[in-house]
Amino acid sequence: MWLFGGIFKVLNRYDDRYEVKLTDVGSSFIGRLKLRSPYNSRTVRVNMEDQYENFEVAEILREPYTGRVFPGYEDIDISFEEIETLVRNGRPDWKAALESVKGIYLITDTKTGKRYVGSAYGEFGIWSRWRSYVETGHGGNVELRSLVVNPSLDYCRTYFRFALLEYRPFRVTNDLILAREAFWKQLLLTRGDEGLNRN
């Protein structure tokens, strides 16, 4: 059996999933093809064979999708998966913007409601700091490390959200950034049992 015009060959069909193999047919459309479906049922598991005929091509992008356009510093509130997409694809607008500033950020664990306030003031700013989260899931932070026990980073992808609280130009001192980080930790109660900051 084939799915999506031969892009995938179905090796096995289980009750809850397909085991597929990617083929060369249509591979140039991966990351570029947007499909629309009128499907609106509440069925938990959709039988793709029943829906295949209803898909419409909504758009074909010129280049593969690499993440959404940089929204501006004041409007950053994104999931771990979004950051992962942006970093892995080296999205140039995000990379340029976040490499050029120092800042204070917030990570929220949506499962527990606990938050972590961190700061970025290294050579490549916020971009470099967030890249370390994409690589490890915890960025070296002790409390986050206790949550990220699975190397697949499934917990991060499911529950972590990132927001930028404050950004500053590179000319400001690191001491100022650390002072602002302490301010946000106090304001948002992220130390102790209420949050994920140890200090």
Secondary structure, 3 states (H helix, E strand, C coil): CEEHHHCEEEEEECCCCEEEEECCCCHHHCCCEEEECCCCCCCCCCCHHHHHHHCEEEEECCCCCCCCCCCCHHHCEEEHHHHHHHHHCCCHHHHHHHHCEEEEEEEEECCCCCEEEEEECCCCHHHHHHHHHHHHCCCCCHHHHHHCCCCCCHHHHHHEEEEEEEEEECCCCHHHHHHHHHHHHHHHCCEHHHCCECC
